[in-house]
Each structure stands twice: as C-alpha cells, then as structure tokens.
Amino acid sequence: MARSTRATAALDKAGIAHGVHAYDYSADVDSKGLAAAQALGIAPLRMFKTLMAWVDKQPLIAVIPSDQRLSLKKLAAHCGGKHAQMMEIPEAEKRSGYKVGGISPFAQQRPAKVVFAASAAQHDTLYINAGQRGLLLDIAPADALQFLQASCADICED
C-alpha cells in the first residue's frame, strides 16, 4: 500500500505536519469509520469521516466524527441553503477523485466548501482519511481548517 496520496502530498507541499497510519480496510462493515477507529485503537470521536453532499445544488464536503450522523437540515441552515442531500456515490468519487471508503477532504479533484463538525476543535489531533482505503492521516484541527479554508458548525444529529 502506498503511504503517499494526493492528500498527503498536498499537506507535505504546504509544510503542514501530519502522520500517516495504515490499517486493514474492509468493505464489509456497516461503519468504515468505526472499523478504522477500532483497528487503530482510536476513540471514535477523534476519527472523522468525509461525506459529500449537495446544498441547494452546490457541492459541499462535511467532515464529522465517525460515531455520529450528519444532519442535512443543520448543514443546509449553516450554509444558508434550503435543501441538502447526500451526493450519490459515483458523483462523490468523480468530484473527489477518491474511492468511497477512501475519500479525503484534502486535495480533491474538484474542491468544494468544507464544513467540520464543531467538535473537531476540541481535539489536539484528528484522524481523517488520507485519500486511500486503509490509510488515515492525523492532523491538528487548526491546521486542517486553515488548509481547507473550512468552517466549524453544529452539523451532526442530536
């Protein structure tokens, strides 16, 4: 398995500190994020998943803890929109340039606005997909937010 991806290369080029962690990926689990957290011995609330969505026909990247669910209503409200829906898998893979199970918010083919769950700021480091199934990166939340020009908001279901 390659330990360098477009995502890690972009962070390297920007001089942003991050670690890379490989694990045994399985497509046969209900929650890939929870399985990754368990495989690496990381608390699920520090393991973040990347979700692709539409808000009023505008693409959006939502990054939330692996043990939570995205609230489409809260996401739309945060973005000043009326309607949000999840992006279909083929479109998410085409826009991001990554395969589902390996989608990273970093260095996507077609960048979009990024929103992190508010809880991201509570941690010293976050674990996020590095752009390949079975490969995660750890990064300081402030660095991720700055690099992605992302916002933080309450976008998870209660």
Buried (B, 14 or more C-beta within 10 A) or exposed (E): EEEEBBBBEBBEEEEBEBEBBBBEBEEEEEBBBBBBBBBBEBEBBBBBBBBBBBBEEEBBBBBBBBBBEBBBEBBBBBBEBEEBEBBEEEEBBEBBBBBBBBBBBBBBEEBBBBBBBBBBEEBEBBBBBBBBBBBBBBBBBEBBBEBBEBBBBEBBEE
